[in-house]
Amino acid sequence: MTPSANEFVAIPVQAEHPYEVRVGRDLLSGVPDLVPGATRLAVFVAESPVGLHDQVRQSLTAPLQDAGLIVHIATVPSGESAKTADVLQRCWDQLGSWNFTRNDAIVAVGGGTVTDVAGFVAATWLRGIRYIQVPTTLLAMVDASVGGKTGINTGHGKNLVGAFYSPVGVLCDLSFLQTLPLAELQSGLAEVVKVGLTSDDRILDLLGTNSTSAVQPTSPVLRELIERAIRVKAEVVGQDFRETASSMAADALGREVLNYGHTLGHAIERLEDYQWRHGAAIAVGMVFAAELAHAGGYLDAGAVDLHRRLLRGLDLPISYSGGRWPELLEAMQLDKKARGSSLRFVVLHGLGDPHPWRNPDPTALQYAYAAISS
Ligand SMILES: NC(=O)c1ccc[n+]([C@@H]2O[C@H](COP(=O)([O-])OP(=O)(O)OC[C@H]3O[C@@H](n4cnc5c(N)ncnc54)[C@H](O)[C@@H]3O)[C@@H](O)[C@H]2O)c1
């Protein structure tokens, strides 16, 4: 049964401590119950042209004051410029000036960049205080805010400094999606496609028959897609919170399954100086991974074609400039997922059957690149 407005679905996550991801509408009034015993709350909100700060102030101030909490609301930059040591320093300074103690808590409101940095502020202030994620982009709802990976970028690359540190709750308030630009929705849906291809064929059916409803922020189809994608992520994170499974056994994937399409996707983001949206880059990366699996004899042509149809149906890119293979290969070697000297891909041996493929042979790689070159 689909819940109506004000009701939510709770998805449990078993990480270093258990917590739940709530999916619904008008969820911010639930904040005080998630942080019993807190005196102060710092709400770090993404700067945005749609006035997230005012929306949050309106929805949060009354419930927090009713609960007797002292509330400080501060904005942080949006986009990758949020994930810097400067922003971290500024947030620490603010917590210091507000006399934040170990009993107090942080609420992060924004896209994945803000939930990543605010989570890291929480992980590091007084060696760890409680925090709540309130993702406002689709990508942050289905991916970034769930799973406890927090961190910032450095001049040497993305996400190089961070911590595994779980929130006490995640509030996916679907009302935020109503102001999200279409391109951001599409970018988030690329991660949903990824979950469908690797783990949940109902997602593939939903997207195959409802690609128009999938990009409508209030549609039940989008809501089901979000819930299903979060359930899969919660389960994967519960089994391999610190992403150690793949280093324990050569054929294990664990949390690395979430990197389907990301090996080439990260390289594209790097070559494009992070001007491409993450979802667009991994869309191309997934078609590449499918062609690679096809070259290796693991995946049939029909499944490769399904990748292209689903992604094209969401207006996501499925090809990349020809002639850039040496640069892409170099960027993939640098990617932190290419641990040691091995180049690591997740490939499908059929839909819903992901496996690691370390150091694929150069002929297969070049075949896959030729197949995605525009
Ligand atoms: N921690 C993890 O496990 C994890 C997983 C995936 C991605 N990430 C990180 O997530 C980040 C990308 O997240 P993102 O795609 O959400 O990007 P983002 O945070 O940059 O947000 C995208 C844009 O949407 C705007 N925005 C946010 N909410 C809005 C709303 N409700 N209405 C209108 N505009 C809104 C923002 O201002 C920004 O311009 C990357 O830094 C990536 O590394 C982390």
The ligand as a Gaussian input file, in Angstrom:
#p B3LYP/6-31G(d) Opt

LIG

0 1
 N       28.791000       9.654000       0.673000
 C       28.437000       8.859000      -0.311000
 O       28.253000       7.640000      -0.151000
 C       28.231000       9.458000      -1.674000
 C       27.625000       8.696000      -2.685000
 C       27.382000       9.309000      -3.920000
 C       27.739000      10.631000      -4.127000
 N       28.349000      11.327000      -3.131000
 C       28.739000      12.724000      -3.311000
 O       27.567000      13.476000      -3.592000
 C       27.948000      14.645000      -4.294000
 C       26.940000      14.903000      -5.400000
 O       25.696000      15.125000      -4.806000
 P       24.533000      15.902000      -5.601000
 O       24.401000      15.329000      -6.953000
 O       23.365000      15.912000      -4.699000
 O       25.157000      17.341000      -5.811000
 P       25.052000      18.761000      -5.062000
 O       25.086000      18.622000      -3.603000
 O       26.089000      19.589000      -5.700000
 O       23.612000      19.288000      -5.495000
 C       23.350000      19.523000      -6.854000
 C       22.692000      20.886000      -7.057000
 O       21.335000      20.813000      -6.631000
 C       21.016000      21.983000      -5.868000
 N       19.923000      21.593000      -4.978000
 C       20.007000      20.796000      -3.885000
 N       18.774000      20.536000      -3.429000
 C       17.914000      21.212000      -4.222000
 C       16.493000      21.321000      -4.257000
 N       15.721000      20.658000      -3.404000
 N       15.953000      22.095000      -5.224000
 C       16.726000      22.733000      -6.129000
 N       18.054000      22.649000      -6.162000
 C       18.643000      21.892000      -5.211000
 C       22.307000      22.348000      -5.209000
 O       22.298000      23.707000      -4.845000
 C       23.327000      22.030000      -6.291000
 O       23.439000      23.112000      -7.165000
 C       29.355000      14.419000      -4.800000
 O       30.269000      15.225000      -4.083000
 C       29.618000      12.946000      -4.511000
 O       30.976000      12.688000      -4.229000
 C       28.584000      10.775000      -1.907000

